[in-house]
Amino acid sequence: MKLPAPPTEKSFRSPLHHPRVAIVIGRWLGIAVTICFLTGLFSHFQQETPGWLHIPSRPANLYRVTQGLHVLSGTVAVPLLLAKLWTVYPKLFAKLPWPPSRQALANVLERLSILVLVSALALELFIGFVNTLQWYPWPFPFKQTHYALAWIIVGALLVHLSVKLPLIVAHWRATPEPVADSLPPAITGLTRRRLFRTVAGAAALAGITSVGQSVPALGPVAVLAPRKPNVGPQGLPVNRTAHDAGVTGIGPDWRFTIKGPQELSYTLDQLRQLPQSRSALPIACVEGWSQGARWEGIRIRDLLRLCGAPEGSRVRVVSMEKGGFYGTSELPPEFVDDPLTLLALRLNGSELALDHGYPARVIAPNRPGVLQTKWVHRLEVIA
């Protein structure tokens, strides 16, 4: 029995596998990936700030917006990537020119860039999604891997675009005859316009049903969101509980210490006697969820004045947390001097729950939730 011949690029006759279709969907995917990359850089630099970069403390909700966009654009990119791959997969069956030539080299380079780009992008989206579930079934560190993959994607994308630039320019705006709307539906049963609507609808549906974890108005339809931002102690979710952090209880001998030009120590009752301030600030988590809250406590800048520290000081915040990556954090001068930055003692009108950092935690504007250190027992002026 004679086996059928292997497929070639010409075996796929649907006019939807046309460069124009791939370029339109590629534009949408490019926008999503660009937003995801830029907002991801902002989040990474918030957590690992290079010395030359100064991140402002205002707008107070900036991180809430950027991280919500980061997760939203990553979610929307999934159906766009699948659609993009569907439009171009017949190219996998194209024969390379032979004998070797400049065109053959360009084709090999194109295929290698696509292999790296698709592999890295698929892995990036997968581990990003799994991170929103707080599930890490791998031995490598998520943050560093996520950051490295982002740059690999950018590099592979630039190579791919440089190779395909003539084709992109040729089909950027033109409407090719093979997929004109006047033609009958393709083999798939879709016209070009219906394909675009289907892909756009799938991307919009993925976004709308997940973005409710950072946009309260869409909370009721956020069926794909892994977190409900208003569910948790005192109306606020908890990522890391006191039990997970090894903070099992706070005894009457607890003291809060400030180490600066002078070293001061306070009991919880003494902290309550200091002038109290209020801030309305969100907890915005790297997983994409965020929720606004009302905080009460002592301004960090007021505490530093008490110990004689000058304006523009940098502060290390030390938690009672045992282990983990965020037992300490640093507050740059912009955040220390901001009147919204508090050593918070109360949340939404009541004393902090233990899982929210009782007896004291830091809350500051435009900061990731992982840097809003809980169970604080010491501030150290370091510069």
Buried (B, 14 or more C-beta within 10 A) or exposed (E): EEEEEEEEEEEBEBBBBBBBBBBBBBEBBBBBBEBBBBBBBBBBEBBEEEEEEEBEBEEBBBBBBBBBBBBBBBBBBBBBBBBBBBBBEBBEEEEEBEEEEEEEEBBBBBBBBBEBBBBBBBBBBEBBBBBBEEEEEEEEEBBEBBBEBBEBBBBBBEBBBEBBEEBBEEBEEEEBEBBEEEEEBBEEEBBBEBBBEEBBEBBEBBBBBBBBBBBBEBBEBBEBBBBBBEEBBBBBBBBBEBEBBEBEEBEEEBEBBBBBEEEBEBBBEEBBEBEBBEBEBBBBBBBBBBBBBBBBBBBBBBBBBBBEBEEEBBBBBBBBBEEEEBBBBBBBBBBBBBEBBBBBBBBBEEBBBBBBBBBBBBBBBBBBBBBBBBBBBBBBBEE
